[in-house]
Amino acid sequence: TPFVARHIIYIFKEAMTNVAKHSGAREVTLQLFMATKHIRIILEDNGQWKTPEATVPHSGLANMKKRSMENDLIFKIYHNEYGTRVQLDAPIEIRH
C-alpha cells in the first residue's frame, strides 16, 4: 500500500543518512530484488559500524525497527569489518 511504501522510503532514508554521517564508507549500493511473494531491498556500504553509545538516545535505528514491525516487514542489519548491510523484506500482492 502507499502507506507501507512511505515507511519503506523512510527506513532507507534513515539508513542512507546513517551511512553518510557515521560510517566513513567510500562505496554504497542499493539493490532491489523481486521474488514471487516479496521484495528485498538491500543497502550495503564498505564503512565501519559505529556501536551506539548506551547513554545517548538513538532514534534512527529504533525508528527503522519500529516502522518495520508496525508494517509486517522483516528488517535485518548485518555488520562486520568489511561494512554494513541493511536488508528489508516486504510482502507483495500482485494483482492482475
PyMOL commands that set and color helices and strands:
alter all, ss='L'
color gray80, all
select helices_A, chain A and resi 2-23+59-70
alter helices_A, ss='H'
color red, helices_A
select strands_A, chain A and resi 28-34+38-45+74-80+83-91
alter strands_A, ss='S'
color yellow, strands_A
deselect
rebuild
show_as cartoon
